[in-house]
Amino acid sequence: MAGRIRLLVGTKKGLFLLEGDAATRPGARDAWSLRGPLCDAWPIMHAIGVDGTILAGGVNEWFGPAVWRSTDGGESWAHSSAGLTYGEGEPPIKAVWSLARGVGGVLWAGVEPAGLCRSTDGGESWQHVAGLRAHPSRPHWVPGFGGLILHSLVPHPEDPNQLWVGISSVGVFHTADGGATWQPRNSGTRCDFLPEDQRYPEYGQCVHCMVMAPGMPNRLYQQNHCGMYRSEDGGLSWQSIEAGLPSSFGFPAAAHPRDPDQLFLLPLNGDTLGRYVPEGKAAVWRTRDRGQGWQALRHGLPQKDAFFGVLRQAMATDTLTPAGVYFGTGTGAVFASADEGESWACIAEHLPTISSVETMLVPG
């Protein structure tokens, strides 16, 4: 394939762009160029590519939340906060935490404190989707260790009315009517921090990351504070798939771009043990059978004194063949694999704390 592959790396001090050759020949993805920090060095929580446009959500201590836009590959930028509000008398929106594109070009933004906004003009303006915060459970939403944020956005690939969201310390919710009404979808996910007879509530679970299997809208994967799960019915029920993993705790997960049975994740050692890779030895874990079995992929990753973590949005795959897999660490390093995790290389280091990693292909 001709063209370039671009990594969108959101950090605590701006957006960085890593670019490499998108050809699939051996060695094509070995050399990378780095640009940044962009977006005036704002903290960027998440960035995505949409039809050649880069969108980056973040926050500034004085300006507030905004979504940045670049239509020329990051050479020039504009940002807008129009509509990023819950209205008079409501708490202010602190930050934009997640972005996603839905059917028909609709854009979704997950914000803090947990809520949802929508744009129909490419991100120039936003409207609050009030139905989610109007859910009867809203008075019982309690911030977790990282705050009360809507971080996972999973639009249905064909139905514009369906969307799944993941909210920290609250759980998964689903809408089938474009956001007017919502239902919690947490059956089967545990809350190990609650008394034993209360560990499976309707809501209150601490979901960390949720992704959809390619070509199978009803198959969802979820890394939770308390386990790893798969759903085959759009989140109506969840089954544990953590057997064989070194820990039930972690943040990021990334789906293979074509194989619905393959998933990549990076477990950490636990919520109270430091939240770094187990035993200080880095590994990405891969399943090829929907989570029935797991394999540790370590070649090229540090196997001694690696005490880093990886945040919930800081792992991604590309759509090339073989698929590339990428993740960014809390210590500012980006690791890349051009062979679906079989081997790894560090392609950037000494960046600010990395919040997110996404990919986009650039023709040329």
Secondary structure, DSSP 4 states (H G I P E B T S, - for coil): --SEEEEEEEETTEEEEEEEE---STTTTS-EEEEEEEGGG--EEEEEEETTEEEEEEEETTTEEEEEEESSTTSS-EEE-TT----TTSPPP-EEEEEEE-GGG-EEEEEETTEEEEESSTTSS-EE-HHHHTSTTGGG---BTTBS-EEEEEE-SS-TT-EEEEETTTEEEEESSTTSS-EE--TT---TTS-GGGSS-SS---EEEEEEETTEEEEEEEEETTEEEEESSTTSS-EE--TTSS-S-EEEEEE-SS-TT-EEEEE-S-TTTTSSSGGG---EEEESSTTSS-EEE-TTS--SS------TB-EEE-SSSSPPEEEE-TTS-EEEESSTTSS-EEEE-SPSPEEEEEEEEE--
